[in-house]
Amino acid sequence: AQSVTQLGSHVSVSEGALVLLRCNYSSSVPPYLFWYVQYPNQGLQLLLKYTTGATLVKGINGFEAEFKKSETSFHLTKPSAHMSDAAEYFCAISQPMNTGFQKLVFGTGTRLLVSP
Amino acid sequence: DTEVTQTPKHLVMGMTNKKSLKCEQHMGHRAMYWYKQKAKKPPELMFVYSYEKLSINESVPSRFSPECPNSSLLNLHLHALQPEDSALYLCASSPRTSGSQETQYFGPGTRLLVL
């Protein structure tokens, strides 16, 4: 079965600092990986996803992630944090189910705190 | 338009009540999902509908009853819930054309409180 592990339930950065949110995956097949963001009292919004091809994936709001097979990692980064980036971030992996369906398996989430 | 809408935003119900949650999308997606998210936890899959047919039930108790009247609409009927069912209920949809790599688009959720 596929799974993801997010290291660090909370990450605190100053405004303008580098954001690094860690995600490691476990998969017996080539993985499809996603990063979603959840702002307070809202649903999930896709930031970016990796399927195949280029290992550096660019997403919305200046975020990017690099797929590293040798390290089984898919860490999320942003060069300069904004106050508006404060939210919960979920890494997810697509787990194939029977008859071709897809199940998203989420990590436990990382809360990003941004201070002025 | 990549919007999934959910109503109501908030719902308070007693353990003997019957209520329904509604989800709607107009992106032409043919797969729709219900997730449950407890506080400070990740979302967990409950049901998957594909082409208006229930395809996956993740061993959800029968007090939750999903319904897909048409390709744009997904309901979740609630009856005799327990306080531990209090959670954020998220609806999602996806095209159902590209398998495991396709994106699921989430609605804002309904926050349910069972008293």
Interface residues (C-beta under 8 A of the other chain):
Chain A: Y32 F34 Y36 N41 Q42 G43 L44 Q45 L46 K49 T51 T52 F90 S94 Q95 P96 M97 T99 G100 F101 Q102 K103 L104 F106 G107 T108 G109
Chain B: V4 Q6 A31 K40 K41 P42 P43 L45 V48 S50 S55 I56 L90 A92 S94 G99 S100 Q101 E102 T103 Q104 Y105 F106 G107 P108 G109 R111
